[in-house]
């Protein structure tokens, strides 16, 4: 298993000095830094190469997370938006290739967060999503994208994939439509599973060989090890399916900014929000996660 952390743990915006966080992740002992896709289209080719070099020099693998904005919804009822989204992903995958990043995860079949003041068309969003992701998978092959993780989210954030069963069914429909899209996989997150799944262990076992990426965090999104998540059950299930992939913790503990608003953080979840304290908690969580899940 490779263990990582999402940079936004330390940030209030979906952007940041990724080189700074690469160095920090390396110092803390992580294998992976997950970065947000949103800012990458603004990077020059030189900046992308510098970022890749920084990651290589520090022994850090970069993975990419994305909560697609509405304009990049591959399942939009508006054909123009779908076409715009396809171009966005094509450009993003080319940038990821330059970064030597081969994994992306998130609500890539839809957008995030969903505006529930509008009518919801789950069936239409699902069908257009299957079609869009099938093409996304095919495009990804041209750029060496090995994993397009479709993240199963809780009901408050998205309506298309809420359970591992839905994730598996969706991925199977994608692969039926585009058999080459073997890079399209299920992505699970302990925070979301805690809300939706009757059994977290069974959800992981159901995903089985289709599981392509895994996010961790406690029930209130604190770092792993500080809450009541059933880590032994999670470990046993990951072991049962022979999962040896990427496990990225995605803690959010400080309010403020767009991150705080999108994630709904309205209070400090830790008493000491200094960077030094956050670093220490991340290091402890990494040791905890390796101990719990690697064995
Ligand atoms: Mn997640």
py3Dmol code that shows the C-alpha trace and the ligand (Angstrom):
import py3Dmol

protein = """\
ATOM      1  CA  UNK A   1       0.000   0.000   0.000  1.00  0.00           C
ATOM      2  CA  UNK A   2       1.046   3.551  -0.674  1.00  0.00           C
ATOM      3  CA  UNK A   3      -0.080   6.119   1.877  1.00  0.00           C
ATOM      4  CA  UNK A   4      -0.856   9.717   1.131  1.00  0.00           C
ATOM      5  CA  UNK A   5      -2.533  12.899   2.287  1.00  0.00           C
ATOM      6  CA  UNK A   6      -4.640  15.523   0.525  1.00  0.00           C
ATOM      7  CA  UNK A   7      -2.939  18.935   0.551  1.00  0.00           C
ATOM      8  CA  UNK A   8      -6.220  20.733   1.416  1.00  0.00           C
ATOM      9  CA  UNK A   9      -5.845  19.567   5.033  1.00  0.00           C
ATOM     10  CA  UNK A  10      -3.654  22.650   5.444  1.00  0.00           C
ATOM     11  CA  UNK A  11      -5.457  25.031   3.086  1.00  0.00           C
ATOM     12  CA  UNK A  12      -8.670  27.064   2.905  1.00  0.00           C
ATOM     13  CA  UNK A  13      -8.791  27.229  -0.909  1.00  0.00           C
ATOM     14  CA  UNK A  14      -8.717  24.539  -3.601  1.00  0.00           C
ATOM     15  CA  UNK A  15      -5.233  25.687  -4.502  1.00  0.00           C
ATOM     16  CA  UNK A  16      -1.908  25.978  -2.795  1.00  0.00           C
ATOM     17  CA  UNK A  17       1.854  25.860  -3.177  1.00  0.00           C
ATOM     18  CA  UNK A  18       2.068  22.201  -4.137  1.00  0.00           C
ATOM     19  CA  UNK A  19       5.876  22.168  -3.954  1.00  0.00           C
ATOM     20  CA  UNK A  20       5.653  23.280  -0.360  1.00  0.00           C
ATOM     21  CA  UNK A  21       3.263  20.415   0.413  1.00  0.00           C
ATOM     22  CA  UNK A  22       5.373  17.892  -1.504  1.00  0.00           C
ATOM     23  CA  UNK A  23       8.299  18.712   0.774  1.00  0.00           C
ATOM     24  CA  UNK A  24       6.079  18.613   3.840  1.00  0.00           C
ATOM     25  CA  UNK A  25       4.523  15.260   2.880  1.00  0.00           C
ATOM     26  CA  UNK A  26       8.001  13.819   2.318  1.00  0.00           C
ATOM     27  CA  UNK A  27       9.242  15.102   5.673  1.00  0.00           C
ATOM     28  CA  UNK A  28       6.234  13.568   7.397  1.00  0.00           C
ATOM     29  CA  UNK A  29       6.951  10.208   5.737  1.00  0.00           C
ATOM     30  CA  UNK A  30       4.110   9.987   3.206  1.00  0.00           C
ATOM     31  CA  UNK A  31       4.462   8.179  -0.144  1.00  0.00           C
ATOM     32  CA  UNK A  32       1.821  10.296  -1.881  1.00  0.00           C
ATOM     33  CA  UNK A  33       0.613  13.889  -2.002  1.00  0.00           C
ATOM     34  CA  UNK A  34      -2.838  14.277  -3.504  1.00  0.00           C
ATOM     35  CA  UNK A  35      -3.342  17.639  -5.207  1.00  0.00           C
ATOM     36  CA  UNK A  36      -6.480  19.333  -6.543  1.00  0.00           C
ATOM     37  CA  UNK A  37      -6.959  19.312 -10.311  1.00  0.00           C
ATOM     38  CA  UNK A  38      -8.633  22.731 -10.443  1.00  0.00           C
ATOM     39  CA  UNK A  39      -5.493  24.918 -10.592  1.00  0.00           C
ATOM     40  CA  UNK A  40      -3.526  22.690 -13.030  1.00  0.00           C
ATOM     41  CA  UNK A  41      -4.954  24.238 -16.250  1.00  0.00           C
ATOM     42  CA  UNK A  42      -3.331  27.505 -15.113  1.00  0.00           C
ATOM     43  CA  UNK A  43       0.146  25.945 -14.953  1.00  0.00           C
ATOM     44  CA  UNK A  44       2.666  26.506 -17.752  1.00  0.00           C
ATOM     45  CA  UNK A  45       4.440  23.450 -19.189  1.00  0.00           C
ATOM     46  CA  UNK A  46       7.584  24.541 -17.359  1.00  0.00           C
ATOM     47  CA  UNK A  47       5.725  24.818 -14.063  1.00  0.00           C
ATOM     48  CA  UNK A  48       4.324  21.317 -14.565  1.00  0.00           C
ATOM     49  CA  UNK A  49       7.809  19.924 -15.184  1.00  0.00           C
ATOM     50  CA  UNK A  50       9.138  21.752 -12.106  1.00  0.00           C
ATOM     51  CA  UNK A  51       6.359  20.271 -10.003  1.00  0.00           C
ATOM     52  CA  UNK A  52       7.111  16.787 -11.329  1.00  0.00           C
ATOM     53  CA  UNK A  53      10.806  17.240 -10.609  1.00  0.00           C
ATOM     54  CA  UNK A  54      10.072  18.439  -7.086  1.00  0.00           C
ATOM     55  CA  UNK A  55       7.953  15.333  -6.487  1.00  0.00           C
ATOM     56  CA  UNK A  56      10.639  13.037  -7.931  1.00  0.00           C
ATOM     57  CA  UNK A  57      13.396  14.704  -5.920  1.00  0.00           C
ATOM     58  CA  UNK A  58      11.396  14.189  -2.743  1.00  0.00           C
ATOM     59  CA  UNK A  59      10.306  10.635  -3.519  1.00  0.00           C
ATOM     60  CA  UNK A  60       6.645  11.643  -3.576  1.00  0.00           C
ATOM     61  CA  UNK A  61       4.022  10.263  -5.955  1.00  0.00           C
ATOM     62  CA  UNK A  62       1.407  12.796  -7.028  1.00  0.00           C
ATOM     63  CA  UNK A  63      -2.234  11.758  -7.300  1.00  0.00           C
ATOM     64  CA  UNK A  64      -5.004  14.110  -8.356  1.00  0.00           C
ATOM     65  CA  UNK A  65      -8.365  14.803  -6.735  1.00  0.00           C
ATOM     66  CA  UNK A  66     -11.202  16.662  -8.380  1.00  0.00           C
ATOM     67  CA  UNK A  67     -14.666  17.872  -7.425  1.00  0.00           C
ATOM     68  CA  UNK A  68     -15.820  18.979 -10.875  1.00  0.00           C
ATOM     69  CA  UNK A  69     -17.349  22.449 -11.140  1.00  0.00           C
ATOM     70  CA  UNK A  70     -20.687  22.615 -12.988  1.00  0.00           C
ATOM     71  CA  UNK A  71     -19.021  23.753 -16.233  1.00  0.00           C
ATOM     72  CA  UNK A  72     -17.053  20.488 -16.243  1.00  0.00           C
ATOM     73  CA  UNK A  73     -19.970  18.135 -15.593  1.00  0.00           C
ATOM     74  CA  UNK A  74     -19.474  15.227 -18.002  1.00  0.00           C
ATOM     75  CA  UNK A  75     -23.129  14.219 -17.375  1.00  0.00           C
ATOM     76  CA  UNK A  76     -24.745  17.636 -17.799  1.00  0.00           C
ATOM     77  CA  UNK A  77     -28.116  17.652 -19.620  1.00  0.00           C
ATOM     78  CA  UNK A  78     -26.593  20.453 -21.725  1.00  0.00           C
ATOM     79  CA  UNK A  79     -24.604  18.971 -24.646  1.00  0.00           C
ATOM     80  CA  UNK A  80     -22.364  22.055 -24.780  1.00  0.00           C
ATOM     81  CA  UNK A  81     -21.356  21.587 -21.160  1.00  0.00           C
ATOM     82  CA  UNK A  82     -20.615  17.898 -21.817  1.00  0.00           C
ATOM     83  CA  UNK A  83     -18.401  18.850 -24.766  1.00  0.00           C
ATOM     84  CA  UNK A  84     -16.651  21.470 -22.620  1.00  0.00           C
ATOM     85  CA  UNK A  85     -16.081  18.861 -19.913  1.00  0.00           C
ATOM     86  CA  UNK A  86     -14.562  16.400 -22.402  1.00  0.00           C
ATOM     87  CA  UNK A  87     -12.101  19.065 -23.547  1.00  0.00           C
ATOM     88  CA  UNK A  88     -11.311  19.932 -19.940  1.00  0.00           C
ATOM     89  CA  UNK A  89     -10.481  16.307 -19.083  1.00  0.00           C
ATOM     90  CA  UNK A  90      -8.445  15.846 -22.246  1.00  0.00           C
ATOM     91  CA  UNK A  91      -6.334  18.884 -21.359  1.00  0.00           C
ATOM     92  CA  UNK A  92      -6.120  17.826 -17.711  1.00  0.00           C
ATOM     93  CA  UNK A  93      -4.957  14.311 -18.627  1.00  0.00           C
ATOM     94  CA  UNK A  94      -2.244  15.784 -20.874  1.00  0.00           C
ATOM     95  CA  UNK A  95      -1.102  17.872 -17.902  1.00  0.00           C
ATOM     96  CA  UNK A  96      -1.169  14.842 -15.638  1.00  0.00           C
ATOM     97  CA  UNK A  97       0.974  12.953 -18.136  1.00  0.00           C
ATOM     98  CA  UNK A  98       3.500  15.766 -17.914  1.00  0.00           C
ATOM     99  CA  UNK A  99       3.387  15.453 -14.108  1.00  0.00           C
ATOM    100  CA  UNK A 100       3.774  11.657 -14.354  1.00  0.00           C
ATOM    101  CA  UNK A 101       0.504  11.471 -12.410  1.00  0.00           C
ATOM    102  CA  UNK A 102      -1.503   8.391 -13.408  1.00  0.00           C
ATOM    103  CA  UNK A 103      -4.379   8.474 -10.915  1.00  0.00           C
ATOM    104  CA  UNK A 104      -7.324  10.824 -10.549  1.00  0.00           C
ATOM    105  CA  UNK A 105     -10.293  10.435  -8.235  1.00  0.00           C
ATOM    106  CA  UNK A 106     -13.483  12.244  -7.319  1.00  0.00           C
ATOM    107  CA  UNK A 107     -17.037  12.825  -8.552  1.00  0.00           C
ATOM    108  CA  UNK A 108     -15.748  12.676 -12.118  1.00  0.00           C
ATOM    109  CA  UNK A 109     -19.051  11.215 -13.351  1.00  0.00           C
ATOM    110  CA  UNK A 110     -20.912  14.377 -12.236  1.00  0.00           C
ATOM    111  CA  UNK A 111     -20.170  17.663 -10.494  1.00  0.00           C
ATOM    112  CA  UNK A 112     -19.622  18.653  -6.883  1.00  0.00           C
ATOM    113  CA  UNK A 113     -21.161  19.771  -4.641  1.00  0.00           C
ATOM    114  CA  UNK A 114     -24.672  19.285  -6.036  1.00  0.00           C
ATOM    115  CA  UNK A 115     -27.116  22.193  -5.852  1.00  0.00           C
ATOM    116  CA  UNK A 116     -30.110  20.503  -4.246  1.00  0.00           C
ATOM    117  CA  UNK A 117     -32.306  23.591  -4.668  1.00  0.00           C
ATOM    118  CA  UNK A 118     -32.696  22.365  -8.283  1.00  0.00           C
ATOM    119  CA  UNK A 119     -34.671  19.319  -9.507  1.00  0.00           C
ATOM    120  CA  UNK A 120     -32.647  16.109  -9.401  1.00  0.00           C
ATOM    121  CA  UNK A 121     -32.662  13.693 -12.360  1.00  0.00           C
ATOM    122  CA  UNK A 122     -30.744  10.691 -11.075  1.00  0.00           C
ATOM    123  CA  UNK A 123     -31.613   8.410 -13.995  1.00  0.00           C
ATOM    124  CA  UNK A 124     -30.615  10.972 -16.628  1.00  0.00           C
ATOM    125  CA  UNK A 125     -27.449  11.955 -14.771  1.00  0.00           C
ATOM    126  CA  UNK A 126     -26.525   8.272 -14.426  1.00  0.00           C
ATOM    127  CA  UNK A 127     -27.064   7.460 -18.110  1.00  0.00           C
ATOM    128  CA  UNK A 128     -25.226  10.519 -19.403  1.00  0.00           C
ATOM    129  CA  UNK A 129     -22.539   9.861 -16.788  1.00  0.00           C
ATOM    130  CA  UNK A 130     -21.923   6.303 -18.008  1.00  0.00           C
ATOM    131  CA  UNK A 131     -21.523   7.586 -21.555  1.00  0.00           C
ATOM    132  CA  UNK A 132     -19.267  10.472 -20.539  1.00  0.00           C
ATOM    133  CA  UNK A 133     -17.041   8.392 -18.283  1.00  0.00           C
ATOM    134  CA  UNK A 134     -16.693   5.699 -20.970  1.00  0.00           C
ATOM    135  CA  UNK A 135     -15.239   8.348 -23.260  1.00  0.00           C
ATOM    136  CA  UNK A 136     -13.194   9.819 -20.402  1.00  0.00           C
ATOM    137  CA  UNK A 137     -11.660   6.393 -19.850  1.00  0.00           C
ATOM    138  CA  UNK A 138     -10.791   6.026 -23.516  1.00  0.00           C
ATOM    139  CA  UNK A 139      -9.230   9.522 -23.593  1.00  0.00           C
ATOM    140  CA  UNK A 140      -7.297   8.711 -20.420  1.00  0.00           C
ATOM    141  CA  UNK A 141      -5.639   5.731 -22.131  1.00  0.00           C
ATOM    142  CA  UNK A 142      -3.986   8.130 -24.601  1.00  0.00           C
ATOM    143  CA  UNK A 143      -2.302   9.924 -21.692  1.00  0.00           C
ATOM    144  CA  UNK A 144      -1.301   6.976 -19.535  1.00  0.00           C
ATOM    145  CA  UNK A 145      -4.066   7.534 -16.981  1.00  0.00           C
ATOM    146  CA  UNK A 146      -4.192   4.190 -15.181  1.00  0.00           C
ATOM    147  CA  UNK A 147      -6.908   4.980 -12.654  1.00  0.00           C
ATOM    148  CA  UNK A 148     -10.016   7.111 -13.004  1.00  0.00           C
ATOM    149  CA  UNK A 149     -11.520   6.613  -9.549  1.00  0.00           C
ATOM    150  CA  UNK A 150     -15.259   7.255  -9.414  1.00  0.00           C
ATOM    151  CA  UNK A 151     -15.721   8.320  -5.820  1.00  0.00           C
ATOM    152  CA  UNK A 152     -18.848   7.085  -4.094  1.00  0.00           C
ATOM    153  CA  UNK A 153     -20.177  10.043  -2.074  1.00  0.00           C
ATOM    154  CA  UNK A 154     -22.756  10.561   0.628  1.00  0.00           C
ATOM    155  CA  UNK A 155     -26.271  11.756  -0.224  1.00  0.00           C
ATOM    156  CA  UNK A 156     -25.658  15.343   0.906  1.00  0.00           C
ATOM    157  CA  UNK A 157     -22.903  15.884  -1.645  1.00  0.00           C
ATOM    158  CA  UNK A 158     -24.066  13.933  -4.687  1.00  0.00           C
ATOM    159  CA  UNK A 159     -27.007  11.782  -5.759  1.00  0.00           C
ATOM    160  CA  UNK A 160     -25.561   9.538  -8.487  1.00  0.00           C
ATOM    161  CA  UNK A 161     -23.274   7.136  -6.603  1.00  0.00           C
ATOM    162  CA  UNK A 162     -24.028   6.788  -2.884  1.00  0.00           C
ATOM    163  CA  UNK A 163     -23.115   3.156  -2.227  1.00  0.00           C
ATOM    164  CA  UNK A 164     -20.399   0.746  -3.284  1.00  0.00           C
ATOM    165  CA  UNK A 165     -23.108  -1.318  -5.003  1.00  0.00           C
ATOM    166  CA  UNK A 166     -24.014   1.689  -7.177  1.00  0.00           C
ATOM    167  CA  UNK A 167     -20.330   2.361  -7.834  1.00  0.00           C
ATOM    168  CA  UNK A 168     -19.755  -1.209  -9.004  1.00  0.00           C
ATOM    169  CA  UNK A 169     -22.871  -1.215 -11.190  1.00  0.00           C
ATOM    170  CA  UNK A 170     -21.879   2.115 -12.757  1.00  0.00           C
ATOM    171  CA  UNK A 171     -18.320   0.980 -13.529  1.00  0.00           C
ATOM    172  CA  UNK A 172     -19.626  -2.255 -15.065  1.00  0.00           C
ATOM    173  CA  UNK A 173     -21.988  -0.266 -17.314  1.00  0.00           C
ATOM    174  CA  UNK A 174     -19.082   1.982 -18.352  1.00  0.00           C
ATOM    175  CA  UNK A 175     -16.905  -1.001 -19.234  1.00  0.00           C
ATOM    176  CA  UNK A 176     -19.739  -2.664 -21.117  1.00  0.00           C
ATOM    177  CA  UNK A 177     -20.031   0.438 -23.271  1.00  0.00           C
ATOM    178  CA  UNK A 178     -16.255   0.851 -23.634  1.00  0.00           C
ATOM    179  CA  UNK A 179     -14.387  -2.412 -22.889  1.00  0.00           C
ATOM    180  CA  UNK A 180     -11.038  -0.601 -23.225  1.00  0.00           C
ATOM    181  CA  UNK A 181     -11.891   1.609 -20.229  1.00  0.00           C
ATOM    182  CA  UNK A 182     -10.253  -0.710 -17.693  1.00  0.00           C
ATOM    183  CA  UNK A 183      -8.815   2.425 -16.050  1.00  0.00           C
ATOM    184  CA  UNK A 184     -12.316   3.354 -14.808  1.00  0.00           C
ATOM    185  CA  UNK A 185     -12.576   2.063 -11.245  1.00  0.00           C
ATOM    186  CA  UNK A 186     -14.554   2.389  -8.027  1.00  0.00           C
ATOM    187  CA  UNK A 187     -13.244   4.741  -5.357  1.00  0.00           C
ATOM    188  CA  UNK A 188     -14.388   4.511  -1.747  1.00  0.00           C
ATOM    189  CA  UNK A 189     -13.987   6.901   1.180  1.00  0.00           C
ATOM    190  CA  UNK A 190     -14.512   5.892   4.815  1.00  0.00           C
ATOM    191  CA  UNK A 191     -16.216   9.224   5.617  1.00  0.00           C
ATOM    192  CA  UNK A 192     -18.893   8.698   2.968  1.00  0.00           C
ATOM    193  CA  UNK A 193     -19.262   4.963   3.640  1.00  0.00           C
ATOM    194  CA  UNK A 194     -19.888   5.719   7.304  1.00  0.00           C
ATOM    195  CA  UNK A 195     -23.016   7.641   6.286  1.00  0.00           C
ATOM    196  CA  UNK A 196     -24.381   5.345   3.570  1.00  0.00           C
ATOM    197  CA  UNK A 197     -23.267   1.742   3.993  1.00  0.00           C
ATOM    198  CA  UNK A 198     -24.965  -0.865   6.159  1.00  0.00           C
ATOM    199  CA  UNK A 199     -21.578  -2.551   6.459  1.00  0.00           C
ATOM    200  CA  UNK A 200     -18.322  -0.830   5.600  1.00  0.00           C
ATOM    201  CA  UNK A 201     -16.531  -4.179   5.368  1.00  0.00           C
ATOM    202  CA  UNK A 202     -19.117  -5.590   2.954  1.00  0.00           C
ATOM    203  CA  UNK A 203     -18.980  -2.422   0.850  1.00  0.00           C
ATOM    204  CA  UNK A 204     -15.224  -2.838   0.406  1.00  0.00           C
ATOM    205  CA  UNK A 205     -15.604  -6.545  -0.370  1.00  0.00           C
ATOM    206  CA  UNK A 206     -18.306  -5.749  -2.922  1.00  0.00           C
ATOM    207  CA  UNK A 207     -15.990  -3.309  -4.704  1.00  0.00           C
ATOM    208  CA  UNK A 208     -13.341  -6.060  -4.712  1.00  0.00           C
ATOM    209  CA  UNK A 209     -11.020  -5.988  -7.691  1.00  0.00           C
ATOM    210  CA  UNK A 210     -12.734  -2.882  -9.065  1.00  0.00           C
ATOM    211  CA  UNK A 211     -11.474  -0.761  -6.153  1.00  0.00           C
ATOM    212  CA  UNK A 212      -8.970   1.687  -7.598  1.00  0.00           C
ATOM    213  CA  UNK A 213      -8.422   4.319  -4.917  1.00  0.00           C
ATOM    214  CA  UNK A 214      -9.264   4.672  -1.248  1.00  0.00           C
ATOM    215  CA  UNK A 215      -9.775   7.759   0.930  1.00  0.00           C
ATOM    216  CA  UNK A 216      -9.600   7.656   4.706  1.00  0.00           C
ATOM    217  CA  UNK A 217     -10.782   9.906   7.491  1.00  0.00           C
ATOM    218  CA  UNK A 218     -12.842   9.764  10.635  1.00  0.00           C
ATOM    219  CA  UNK A 219     -16.640  10.216  10.799  1.00  0.00           C
ATOM    220  CA  UNK A 220     -16.213  14.000  11.275  1.00  0.00           C
ATOM    221  CA  UNK A 221     -13.256  14.185   8.882  1.00  0.00           C
ATOM    222  CA  UNK A 222     -10.560  14.319  11.524  1.00  0.00           C
ATOM    223  CA  UNK A 223      -7.317  12.460  10.794  1.00  0.00           C
ATOM    224  CA  UNK A 224      -7.464   8.641  10.987  1.00  0.00           C
ATOM    225  CA  UNK A 225      -7.011   7.323  14.499  1.00  0.00           C
ATOM    226  CA  UNK A 226      -8.763  10.074  16.427  1.00  0.00           C
ATOM    227  CA  UNK A 227     -12.355   8.885  16.099  1.00  0.00           C
ATOM    228  CA  UNK A 228     -14.557   5.799  16.035  1.00  0.00           C
ATOM    229  CA  UNK A 229     -14.121   4.498  12.467  1.00  0.00           C
ATOM    230  CA  UNK A 230     -14.010   0.660  12.451  1.00  0.00           C
ATOM    231  CA  UNK A 231     -10.381   0.423  11.297  1.00  0.00           C
ATOM    232  CA  UNK A 232     -10.029  -3.305  12.008  1.00  0.00           C
ATOM    233  CA  UNK A 233     -13.097  -4.063   9.895  1.00  0.00           C
ATOM    234  CA  UNK A 234     -11.675  -1.841   7.128  1.00  0.00           C
ATOM    235  CA  UNK A 235      -8.280  -3.549   7.375  1.00  0.00           C
ATOM    236  CA  UNK A 236      -9.807  -7.038   7.237  1.00  0.00           C
ATOM    237  CA  UNK A 237     -11.905  -6.157   4.181  1.00  0.00           C
ATOM    238  CA  UNK A 238      -9.006  -4.514   2.296  1.00  0.00           C
ATOM    239  CA  UNK A 239      -6.944  -7.585   3.088  1.00  0.00           C
ATOM    240  CA  UNK A 240      -9.726  -9.932   1.932  1.00  0.00           C
ATOM    241  CA  UNK A 241      -9.858  -8.290  -1.497  1.00  0.00           C
ATOM    242  CA  UNK A 242      -6.060  -8.129  -1.723  1.00  0.00           C
ATOM    243  CA  UNK A 243      -6.033  -4.347  -2.021  1.00  0.00           C
ATOM    244  CA  UNK A 244      -2.490  -3.091  -2.368  1.00  0.00           C
ATOM    245  CA  UNK A 245      -3.147   0.310  -3.893  1.00  0.00           C
ATOM    246  CA  UNK A 246      -3.288   3.934  -2.848  1.00  0.00           C
ATOM    247  CA  UNK A 247      -4.728   4.984   0.521  1.00  0.00           C
ATOM    248  CA  UNK A 248      -4.965   8.743   0.884  1.00  0.00           C
ATOM    249  CA  UNK A 249      -6.162  10.415   4.057  1.00  0.00           C
ATOM    250  CA  UNK A 250      -8.426  13.386   3.462  1.00  0.00           C
ATOM    251  CA  UNK A 251      -8.828  15.233   6.752  1.00  0.00           C
ATOM    252  CA  UNK A 252     -10.511  18.625   7.057  1.00  0.00           C
ATOM    253  CA  UNK A 253     -10.330  20.237  10.484  1.00  0.00           C
ATOM    254  CA  UNK A 254     -10.262  24.021  10.016  1.00  0.00           C
ATOM    255  CA  UNK A 255     -13.133  26.305   8.944  1.00  0.00           C
ATOM    256  CA  UNK A 256     -12.910  29.162   6.468  1.00  0.00           C
ATOM    257  CA  UNK A 257     -12.502  29.871   2.764  1.00  0.00           C
ATOM    258  CA  UNK A 258     -13.993  27.865  -0.075  1.00  0.00           C
ATOM    259  CA  UNK A 259     -12.751  24.587   1.393  1.00  0.00           C
ATOM    260  CA  UNK A 260     -14.510  25.251   4.681  1.00  0.00           C
ATOM    261  CA  UNK A 261     -17.716  26.256   2.886  1.00  0.00           C
ATOM    262  CA  UNK A 262     -17.739  23.293   0.448  1.00  0.00           C
ATOM    263  CA  UNK A 263     -16.850  20.753   3.151  1.00  0.00           C
ATOM    264  CA  UNK A 264     -19.161  22.408   5.732  1.00  0.00           C
ATOM    265  CA  UNK A 265     -16.585  22.999   8.424  1.00  0.00           C
ATOM    266  CA  UNK A 266     -18.096  25.490  10.869  1.00  0.00           C
ATOM    267  CA  UNK A 267     -15.740  25.098  13.826  1.00  0.00           C
ATOM    268  CA  UNK A 268     -12.208  24.102  14.676  1.00  0.00           C
ATOM    269  CA  UNK A 269     -12.245  20.321  14.938  1.00  0.00           C
ATOM    270  CA  UNK A 270      -8.923  20.358  16.770  1.00  0.00           C
ATOM    271  CA  UNK A 271      -7.953  22.596  19.675  1.00  0.00           C
ATOM    272  CA  UNK A 272      -4.594  23.585  18.223  1.00  0.00           C
ATOM    273  CA  UNK A 273      -4.898  24.704  14.600  1.00  0.00           C
ATOM    274  CA  UNK A 274      -1.276  25.815  14.265  1.00  0.00           C
ATOM    275  CA  UNK A 275       0.594  24.350  11.310  1.00  0.00           C
ATOM    276  CA  UNK A 276       2.994  22.570  13.649  1.00  0.00           C
ATOM    277  CA  UNK A 277       0.105  20.858  15.432  1.00  0.00           C
ATOM    278  CA  UNK A 278      -1.542  19.886  12.141  1.00  0.00           C
ATOM    279  CA  UNK A 279       1.779  18.436  10.949  1.00  0.00           C
ATOM    280  CA  UNK A 280       2.186  16.430  14.119  1.00  0.00           C
ATOM    281  CA  UNK A 281      -1.371  15.043  13.878  1.00  0.00           C
ATOM    282  CA  UNK A 282      -0.783  14.089  10.228  1.00  0.00           C
ATOM    283  CA  UNK A 283       2.416  12.244  11.133  1.00  0.00           C
ATOM    284  CA  UNK A 284       0.643  10.399  13.950  1.00  0.00           C
ATOM    285  CA  UNK A 285      -2.224   9.513  11.602  1.00  0.00           C
ATOM    286  CA  UNK A 286       0.218   8.156   9.033  1.00  0.00           C
ATOM    287  CA  UNK A 287       1.863   5.900  11.608  1.00  0.00           C
ATOM    288  CA  UNK A 288      -1.594   4.797  12.785  1.00  0.00           C
ATOM    289  CA  UNK A 289      -2.773   4.104   9.224  1.00  0.00           C
ATOM    290  CA  UNK A 290       0.328   2.118   8.305  1.00  0.00           C
ATOM    291  CA  UNK A 291       0.010   0.112  11.524  1.00  0.00           C
ATOM    292  CA  UNK A 292      -3.725  -0.552  11.057  1.00  0.00           C
ATOM    293  CA  UNK A 293      -3.924  -1.184   7.317  1.00  0.00           C
ATOM    294  CA  UNK A 294      -0.509  -2.445   6.173  1.00  0.00           C
ATOM    295  CA  UNK A 295      -0.363  -5.473   8.443  1.00  0.00           C
TER     296      UNK A 295
END
"""
ligand_1 = """\
1
MN
Mn -12.870 11.624 -0.480
"""
view = py3Dmol.view(width=600, height=400)
view.addModel(protein, "pdb")
view.setStyle({"model": 0}, {"cartoon": {"style": "trace"}})
view.addModel(ligand_1, "xyz")
view.setStyle({"model": 1}, {"stick": {}})
view.zoomTo()
view.show()
